[in-house]
Amino acid sequence: MKEAIDYGKYEEEEFSFLNINSLIHFAKNNILQIFLFLLVFIIIYLVDYITNMNTMILMMQDQKMAAHHAKEQKKQNKLNMKISKKSKK
């Protein structure tokens, strides 16, 4: 048996997932809490997205620096070869 709960001027039946009216009443009374609960997932998604973008940017910078370092290393090797050829003569 369902007992009526006295909320002052409102009389409400016991909460049940099968009773649509009690679900609607619950949603109306707790709309802020539901909104904040959903906002948590949106914030987690955005933080994850920003972290992934940051990782990609850092990886691109590392690749550019590695390519630049390789070019500088080749130049240094060529310069060392020229110096060693001159010193052998």
N, C-alpha and C positions, 0 to 999 in steps of 0.2 A: 504494500500500500504506500502511496505517496502522501507525505504529510505536507501541509502548507506551512511555509515559513513566513513569519510576520516581519515585514520591513517597514513598519510604520503604516503609511497609507497604501503601500504596495504589498500585495500578497502574491508570493511567487512559489511555484512548485519546486521540488527538489531538482537539482541539476542532473541532466541526463544527456548523453550524446545522441540518443535516439529521438529526443524531443527537440524539434527545430526551434521552437520558441525559446527554450532555455539557452540554446546556442546563440541565438540572435541577441538575447538579453545579456548573455555573458560578453559577447563581442562589443555591444554598446557600452557596457560598464567598464571594460578593460581596453578600450581602443588605443589609449596612449601606451600601455604596456605591450600590446601586440605590435604597434608601430615601432617601438624601440627594439623589440625582439627581431623584427625584420631588418631594421637598420643595422643591427650587428652584422648580419650576413652581407649586406651591401658594403659595409666598411671593410670587412675581411676580404671581399672580392677586390675592392679598389686597392687596398694595400698590397695584395698579391700581384695585381696587374702592374702597379708602379714598381714593385721589386723586380719583376721580370723585365720591364723596360730598362731599368737601371742596369741590370745584369747584361742585357744586350748592348747597351751603350758602352759599358766598360770593356766588354769583349771586343767591340769594334775598335776602341782606342788601343787596346793591347795589340791587336793585329796590326794596326797602323804603326805603332811603336816598334813592333818586331820587324816589320818590313823596312822601316827606316833604319833600324839597327843593322839589319842585314846589308843594306846598301852601304852604310858607313863602314861596315866590316870589309866589304869587297873593295871599297876605295882604299882603306888602310892596307889591305893585302897587296893591291897593285902598287901602292907607294913603297911598301917594304920590298917588293920584287925589284922595282926600279933602283932603289937604294942598294940592294944587294948585288945587282948586276954592275952598277957603277963601282962598287968597292972591289969586285973581283977583277976588274980590268986594271 
